[in-house]
């Protein structure tokens, strides 16, 4: 039998070294996020969502009826 040799595993040392460096970079510190400016953004435009909803519903209903009707005409039904 051969005696066991104690070999240093470079991979494990590399992983430990990289985690040690990550602790330096990811650690707390610094001054934090920048302070917000006093200038407020402009308000969004005053467009109403419900202004033309009846027209949109009517158009979508008519378009759906048109698609269903053309699909029924294209399919052949057995007698």
KOLNU-901748 format. One line per field, with one value per atom (N, C-alpha, C): atom name; x, y, z; residue number from 1. Coordinates in Angstrom, 3 decimals, decimal comma, always signed. Layout:
gulum CA:...
px X:...
py Y:...
pz Z:...
lolum NUM:...
END
This chain:
gulum N:CA:C:N:CA:C:N:CA:C:N:CA:C:N:CA:C:N:CA:C:N:CA:C:N:CA:C:N:CA:C:N:CA:C:N:CA:C:N:CA:C:N:CA:C:N:CA:C:N:CA:C:N:CA:C:N:CA:C:N:CA:C:N:CA:C:N:CA:C:N:CA:C:N:CA:C:N:CA:C:N:CA:C:N:CA:C:N:CA:C:N:CA:C:N:CA:C:N:CA:C:N:CA:C:N:CA:C:N:CA:C:N:CA:C:N:CA:C:N:CA:C:N:CA:C:N:CA:C:N:CA:C:N:CA:C:N:CA:C:N:CA:C:N:CA:C:N:CA:C:N:CA:C:N:CA:C:N:CA:C:N:CA:C:N:CA:C:N:CA:C:N:CA:C:N:CA:C:N:CA:C:N:CA:C:N:CA:C:N:CA:C:N:CA:C:N:CA:C:N:CA:C:N:CA:C:N:CA:C:N:CA:C:N:CA:C:N:CA:C:N:CA:C:N:CA:C:N:CA:C:N:CA:C:N:CA:C:N:CA:C:N:CA:C:N:CA:C:N:CA:C:N:CA:C:N:CA:C:N:CA:C:N:CA:C:N:CA:C:N:CA:C:N:CA:C
px +0,826:+0,000:+0,874:+0,351:+1,055:+0,590:+1,480:+1,025:+0,324:-0,670:-1,427:-0,588:-0,622:+0,080:-0,930:-0,542:-1,397:-1,074:-2,022:-1,820:-2,679:-2,098:-2,891:-3,774:-5,015:-5,948:-6,077:-5,540:-5,500:-6,903:-7,794:-9,152:-9,863:-9,751:-10,413:-9,815:-8,506:-7,879:-8,325:-8,486:-8,943:-10,374:-11,242:-12,624:-12,657:-11,897:-11,861:-11,320:-10,294:-9,727:-10,746:-11,487:-12,471:-13,623:-14,065:-15,125:-14,628:-13,368:-12,805:-12,765:-12,430:-12,421:-13,843:-14,804:-16,191:-16,716:-16,258:-16,687:-16,210:-15,071:-14,547:-15,384:-15,715:-16,457:-17,939:-18,529:-19,962:-20,307:-19,338:-19,595:-20,274:-20,787:-21,437:-20,410:-20,876:-19,970:-20,434:-19,658:-20,012:-21,014:-21,447:-22,372:-23,818:-24,073:-25,444:-25,899:-27,167:-27,667:-27,654:-27,617:-27,599:-28,923:-28,853:-30,049:-30,925:-32,237:-33,108:-33,030:-33,243:-33,219:-34,539:-34,522:-35,728:-36,720:-36,271:-37,133:-38,024:-39,331:-40,271:-40,494:-40,774:-41,045:-42,395:-42,580:-43,864:-44,990:-46,207:-47,329:-47,676:-48,273:-48,642:-49,763:-49,893:-50,957:-52,335:-53,294:-54,629:-55,516:-55,197:-56,014:-56,934:-58,176:-59,138:-59,131:-59,106:-59,114:-60,530:-61,536:-62,912:-63,594:-62,854:-63,479:-64,108:-63,384:-63,886:-64,045:-64,322:-64,403:-65,628:-66,734:-67,923:-67,628:-66,924:-66,587:-65,637:-64,653:-63,704:-64,401:-65,323:-66,064:-66,924:-67,570:-68,412:-67,573:-66,418:-65,552:-65,037:-64,629:-64,127:-65,228:-66,447:-67,564:-67,862:-67,893:-68,136:-67,010:-65,775:-64,649:-64,708:-65,100:-65,232:-66,328:-67,457:-68,545:-68,080:-67,324:-66,810:-65,875:-64,960:-64,017:-64,755:-65,714:-66,472:-67,286:-67,915:-68,742:-67,892:-66,709:-65,856:-65,280:-65,046:-64,527:-65,596:-66,851:-67,937:-68,156:-68,037:-68,211:-67,098:-65,881:-64,750:-64,784:-65,309:-65,330:-66,497:-66,239:-67,294:-67,996:-69,299:-70,056:-70,671:-70,519:-71,126:-72,643:-73,279:-74,755:-75,213
py -1,176:+0,000:+1,244:+2,232:+3,508:+4,375:+5,100:+6,039:+7,236:+7,755:+8,886:+10,151:+10,926:+12,189:+13,295:+14,228:+15,384:+16,411:+16,593:+17,532:+18,761:+19,926:+21,146:+21,283:+21,521:+21,665:+23,153:+23,548:+24,953:+25,495:+24,642:+25,088:+25,641:+24,927:+25,386:+26,695:+26,847:+28,097:+29,250:+28,982:+30,016:+30,457:+29,512:+29,849:+30,669:+30,261:+31,013:+32,415:+32,535:+33,845:+34,733:+34,179:+34,981:+35,417:+34,556:+34,964:+36,051:+36,003:+37,043:+38,381:+38,369:+39,609:+40,108:+39,195:+39,634:+40,317:+39,881:+40,523:+41,978:+42,241:+43,612:+44,479:+43,960:+44,758:+44,867:+43,831:+43,837:+44,282:+44,668:+45,058:+46,410:+46,737:+48,028:+49,148:+50,306:+51,440:+52,426:+53,428:+54,438:+55,408:+56,314:+57,335:+56,997:+55,874:+55,487:+56,108:+56,025:+56,566:+58,091:+58,702:+60,165:+60,735:+61,929:+62,589:+63,042:+62,966:+63,391:+64,901:+65,293:+66,719:+67,349:+68,651:+69,349:+69,541:+69,406:+69,600:+68,373:+68,581:+67,470:+67,244:+66,007:+65,748:+66,342:+66,625:+67,203:+66,186:+66,643:+65,709:+65,068:+63,876:+63,223:+63,991:+63,784:+64,494:+64,044:+64,944:+64,644:+63,976:+62,765:+62,016:+61,075:+61,041:+60,186:+58,804:+57,777:+56,412:+56,041:+56,511:+56,113:+56,956:+57,838:+58,769:+58,056:+57,126:+56,466:+54,966:+54,523:+53,089:+52,456:+53,183:+52,633:+52,392:+53,299:+53,136:+51,963:+51,818:+50,709:+49,373:+49,285:+48,037:+47,701:+48,695:+48,459:+47,989:+48,620:+48,207:+46,792:+46,462:+45,115:+44,067:+44,397:+43,468:+43,220:+44,273:+44,112:+43,334:+43,593:+42,860:+41,379:+41,069:+39,679:+38,957:+39,639:+39,042:+38,789:+39,731:+39,579:+38,375:+38,207:+37,084:+35,756:+35,676:+34,435:+34,114:+35,111:+34,893:+34,411:+35,031:+34,586:+33,204:+32,855:+31,534:+30,471:+30,771:+29,821:+29,620:+30,666:+30,540:+29,725:+29,799:+29,084:+27,591:+27,196:+25,786:+25,097:+23,913:+23,140:+22,281:+22,340:+21,537:+20,350:+19,144:+17,990:+17,999:+17,508:+17,471:+16,116
pz +0,000:+0,000:+0,000:-0,690:-0,723:+0,436:+1,035:+2,070:+1,439:+2,127:+1,586:+1,677:+0,583:+0,578:+0,851:+1,619:+1,867:+0,789:-0,108:-1,198:-0,948:-1,207:-1,068:-2,298:-2,046:-3,148:-3,465:-4,586:-4,963:-5,256:-5,672:-6,000:-4,761:-3,645:-2,420:-1,917:-2,041:-1,641:-2,525:-3,797:-4,723:-4,390:-4,074:-3,721:-2,436:-1,433:-0,174:-0,408:-1,239:-1,548:-2,259:-3,221:-3,956:-3,054:-2,160:-1,225:-0,276:+0,088:+0,929:+0,208:-1,081:-1,855:-2,084:-2,295:-2,487:-1,238:-0,080:+1,160:+1,201:+0,655:+0,634:-0,296:-1,466:-2,442:-2,110:-1,534:-1,279:+0,132:+0,902:+2,275:+2,368:+3,556:+3,734:+3,693:+3,350:+3,310:+2,255:+2,060:+1,080:+1,667:+0,846:+1,338:+1,015:+0,410:+0,087:-1,233:-1,517:-2,780:-2,754:-3,918:-3,944:-3,453:-2,908:-2,401:-3,566:-3,424:-4,521:-4,716:-5,951:-6,245:-5,831:-5,619:-5,171:-6,313:-7,540:-8,705:-8,905:-8,971:-9,165:-10,662:-11,048:-12,461:-12,850:-14,135:-14,559:-14,403:-14,162:-14,017:-15,363:-15,335:-16,593:-17,282:-18,589:-19,298:-18,807:-18,822:-18,298:-19,317:-19,670:-20,630:-19,869:-20,263:-19,599:-20,247:-19,437:-19,963:-20,410:-19,692:-19,956:-21,037:-21,670:-22,609:-23,811:-24,413:-25,617:-25,412:-24,207:-23,948:-24,630:-24,760:-25,420:-26,900:-27,527:-28,949:-29,139:-28,250:-28,358:-28,162:-27,224:-27,004:-28,214:-28,810:-29,988:-31,168:-31,384:-32,494:-32,280:-31,049:-30,786:-30,925:-30,535:-30,687:-32,164:-32,963:-34,399:-35,068:-34,687:-35,263:-34,882:-33,640:-33,227:-33,994:-34,218:-35,008:-36,439:-36,997:-38,363:-38,460:-37,500:-37,524:-37,381:-36,477:-36,289:-37,540:-38,154:-39,334:-40,517:-40,736:-41,844:-41,575:-40,325:-40,005:-40,256:-39,943:-40,173:-41,661:-42,452:-43,900:-44,538:-44,011:-44,603:-44,286:-43,131:-42,778:-43,471:-43,916:-44,571:-43,530:-43,508:-42,569:-43,321:-42,780:-43,456:-43,317:-44,353:-44,340:-43,844
lolum 1:1:1:2:2:2:3:3:3:4:4:4:5:5:5:6:6:6:7:7:7:8:8:8:9:9:9:10:10:10:11:11:11:12:12:12:13:13:13:14:14:14:15:15:15:16:16:16:17:17:17:18:18:18:19:19:19:20:20:20:21:21:21:22:22:22:23:23:23:24:24:24:25:25:25:26:26:26:27:27:27:28:28:28:29:29:29:30:30:30:31:31:31:32:32:32:33:33:33:34:34:34:35:35:35:36:36:36:37:37:37:38:38:38:39:39:39:40:40:40:41:41:41:42:42:42:43:43:43:44:44:44:45:45:45:46:46:46:47:47:47:48:48:48:49:49:49:50:50:50:51:51:51:52:52:52:53:53:53:54:54:54:55:55:55:56:56:56:57:57:57:58:58:58:59:59:59:60:60:60:61:61:61:62:62:62:63:63:63:64:64:64:65:65:65:66:66:66:67:67:67:68:68:68:69:69:69:70:70:70:71:71:71:72:72:72:73:73:73:74:74:74:75:75:75:76:76:76:77:77:77:78:78:78:79:79:79
END
